[in-house]
Amino acid sequence: MDLAIAQLLAWTSKHHAVITDQVLRTLNVSVEARKRLVRDGVLERLIDGSYRFTGVPLDELARCVAVSARPGGLIVAGPTAGRIDGLRRMPRDNKVHVLAPPASNPSVAPWLVPYRTAAIDPSHVVMRQDGIRVTHPARTAVDLMRHLSTSDVRSVVDQILHRGLATIDDMRTVAEPLATPGRRWAKRFLELLDARGDAAASESHWESRVVGELRARGLDLVPQHWLDVPGWGRIRLDAALIPLRWGLEIDGHPEHFSEDGSTRDAGRDLACDAIGWSISRVTALGLQQDFERQITTILRVVQRRQRDLAA
């Protein structure tokens, strides 16, 4: 029995304190011994076929290990997959979202949310070393169209591109077969990709949202534009209208609001002005408080810049 517990602990240490019936059988833990471990409080049943080691707090990853081991081919997906991959704008709903086969009945656990579909290509699935089966970031991005706003999904797409988790072609390849009449959300995802074009990926959520909104309102805005500035070298603007020699900076990081940071920003903006470039700045806090007003103000600044150059 001591050997069985040692083997059990070795396994659970690599699988978020979760162990399955199959592994228990492999470790030669009999059904009677398993019942004794549960009775003694060493193991606790999580869902059918999976147990957790009670000495470790139950978290989302443990539940993901359990559902991945569930017979029937469950795949962690949607917001849960996004949280596993560290994607932004994910809801904290305390649910494990999964893709499940049609007409399946995965579990009655209140924290499990299945989306039943036959449209699961093996290339859409990643098997992690900790036993979690999760959708590939390209499939996750498409599925998130059922859970998030269009602007938030665009932000997620930018993050995936920026981190090199998938390409636009990867996401389009996943979305196109899914875009049937019954899956309007997949078609909307393709429309998002079309509207986004091949622009560089914005780094932050607010950069992505502002660039997306301004492009939707007719500005041919270029995100992540590089500019050579004497005394400063090669700098990168969050977005730019190159014909107007106008740049937009979206300040969200706390360093912009320190004395050193604000001094550096002012000096850089002045150096840009010396070579004919006008720089405007908005803050993430201002965008969060009144997004529409900030966008309207930016559009007025652009109109003023157009008039000034024409004059």
N, C-alpha and C positions, 0 to 999 in steps of 0.2 A: 504493500500500500504506500509506503514511504517513497519507493521508486516511482510509482504512478504519479504521486503528487509532484515530485521533482520534474518529471517529464511534462506534466501538465503546466507547471509554472514556466518551464523553458519555452513551451509553445506559446502560451498566452502573452509572454513578455514581448513577442514579436507580432502579435495580432490583437493589440489593444484590449488585452485581458479577456478575449473571447475564444472559446473552443467549441468545436462541432462534434456531433455524434460520430461522424466518420473518423475524425482524428482520435477521439476517445477509443474507438474500436482499434485503430492502428496502434495506439499505445497500450493495447490489451487491458483497457479498463472495462471491466464487466458491467453489465446493467446493474447488478446488485451493488457494485462498488460506486457506480455513478449515483445511485439513489442515496448511498451513505454519504457521499460528498455533498449532495444537496441537503440532506438532513442535518449534517454537521455545519452547514453554513459556508462551506468552502466554495461551492458552485451555486449559481442561481439561474434558473431557466430564463432565457431572454425571449426567444420565439421558438417555434417548432424546429428542433434539430440543432439548436445552439444554446450554449450556456456562457455565463460570464463569471470571472473570478471576482468574488465579492470584496477582495481587499483593495480594489481600484475603483474610483468613482466612474459611474456609467456616463459616457459621453457620446457624441454623435458618431465618431469614428468606430466605436465599439458596435453601435447599432448597424453601421454600414458593413462591417465584417459579417455580422449575423445575417443580414438580408442577402449578402453576396453568396453565402453558403447555403441559402435556402434552396431546396429542390425546385426546379422550374425556370431557372435562368433569370433571376432578377438582376437588374443593372442599376446602380445608383446614378441618378440623372437630375436634370433641372437645377433648382437652387442649391440642393445638397451637393451636387457635383461641382457647382460653381464655388461653393464655400471650401470644398476640399482643394480646389486648384487656386484658392486665394483670389478669386475674382471679386471686383467691387460691385456695389449696388445690390448685393444678395440680401433677400429678406431673412430675418432671424425668426423663423417660424417654428423652430423645434420639431420639424417634421423631416422624415427621410423620404425623399421623392425617388421613385424607381420607375423604370420601364419594365413592364411585365407582359408575358404572352397573352394573346387574346383569350377571353373567357376563363382566365385563371383566377384563383382566389388565394393571393399570396399569404395573407395573415389578417387577423382581426386586431392586431396591435394598433392602438389609436394614433401612434406617431408615424405609421407607415402610410404613404400616399402613392398608390400605383397609377400609372398611366398605361393602359393596355393597348398594345400595338404589335403588329407583325413586322413593321418597318424598322427592323434592327439589323443592320449589316455588321458582320464581324469586325470590319475595319473601324466601326464607330465605338468600339469597346476597348478599354485599357485594363489589363489585369495588374494590379499593384502587388508588390512583394508582401504587403501586410494582409493580403487576401481580399481586398476590396475590388470589386468589378465596377468600374465607373466609365461614364461616357467620355470619349475623346473630346478635348476642348472645342473642336469644330462642331460636333454634334451638340455639345452642351450649349453653345452659342445659339444654335437654331432653336433648340427646345426652350430656351429662356424667353423666346418671343411669346410663349403662353403665360408667362409669369410677370414680365417687366414691361415698362413703357418702352416705346420705340427709342426715345433718347437714351434711356438706360442701357438698352441692348446695344446701341451704337457705341456707347462708352465701353461696354464689355468687349465688343469687337476690336476697338482701338487697343485696349489693354492686351488682348490675346495677340494681336499683331506686334505690339511693342515688345512683348516678352518672348516672341518667337514660338508661341505654343501651336500656332496654325497659321495658314495663309488665307488670303481671300479665296483663292482657287479651292483650297480644302473645304472651306465653309460653303462655297457655292456647290461643290460636288455633293456634299451631304444634303443641302437644302433642295436641290432641283428634283430628285425623285420623291421627296416628301410633299412637294407643293401640288397636291391633288385638290379637287374641289372641296373635300371635307376637311382640309387642313389649311384654312385661310392664313393661319399664323406663319406657316412656312413660306407662303407666297409673299407675305408682308416682309419677311426676312430678306428675300431676294430683292424686293423693292428697296429695302434699306441699303443693301450692298450696291445696287445700281445708283442710288442717290449719292452714296458716299464716294463712288468712283475709286480711283487709285491714289487718293491723297495719302500723305504720310500719316502715321498713327499719332494721335494726340496722347500725351503722357498721362494726364489727369482726367478725372470725370468732368470737371468744369470746363477744361479746354475742349474736350470732345463735345460737350453739350453746346457751348457757345459757337464753336466752329460749325457744327451741324445746323444750328438755328440760323446763323448768318448766311450760310450757303443756301439754305432753303428759302431765304428772303432775297436771293439774287446776287449776293456778293461772291465774287470768284476768289474766295479766301484760300490762301495756301497755308496749311498748318506746318509747324516745325521748319520755318524758313531760316536758312543760314545767311549771315551777313558779315562782311569783312569791315571792321571798324578800327581806324587808326588809334593806337594806344590801348586797344582792348582785344585785338586779334579777331578771331572768328567767333562770333556770338550767334546764339540761336534764339529767334523770336518764336513765341508760342503760335502766332499766326501773322500773316502779312497780305496786303494788297500791293503787289509788286509795281503795277503801273502808277499807283499813287505814292509810292515810296512811303507807305504807312504801315506801322507794325502794331500789334496788339499783344500785351502781356497780361496774363491772368495769374494774379498773385494769390497763392493759397498757402504756401509753406511759411511757417513762422519766421524763418530767417529774413523774409522781406520786410517784416515789421520791427525788426531790431534796429538799433541806431546804425550799426555797421551795414546792415542789409539795405536800409532805405538810402543811406549815403551812397552805397555802391550803385543802386538802381538809378539814382538821380544823376550820378556821374556818367553812367553808361548811356542814359537817355540823352544827355547833353552832347555826348560824343556822336551819337546817331544824328542828332539835329545838325551838327556841324557838317555832315556829309549829305544833308538834304532829306534825311529820314525823320518823320514824325512818329513818336511812340506814344500810345495811349495805354493806360493801365486800369484794370478793374480788379476787384478782390473777390475771392470765393465767398466771403461773408456777404458782400453786397449782392452778389448773384443769388445767394440762398435767401436773402431777405426779400428781394423784389427782382426776380429774373427779367420780367417783361420790361420794367423801367430801365434796367441796365442795357438790355438789347436795343431799346428805342434810343437811348442816349448814344450808344455806339454808332447806330445808323446815322444820327444827326452829325456826329463827329466826322464820319466818312463823307457825308454830303458837304460839310464845310471844307474839308480837305479838297474835294473835287473843285469847289468854287475858287478856293485860294490858288490852286494850280492853274486853273483856267484864266484867272486874272493875271 
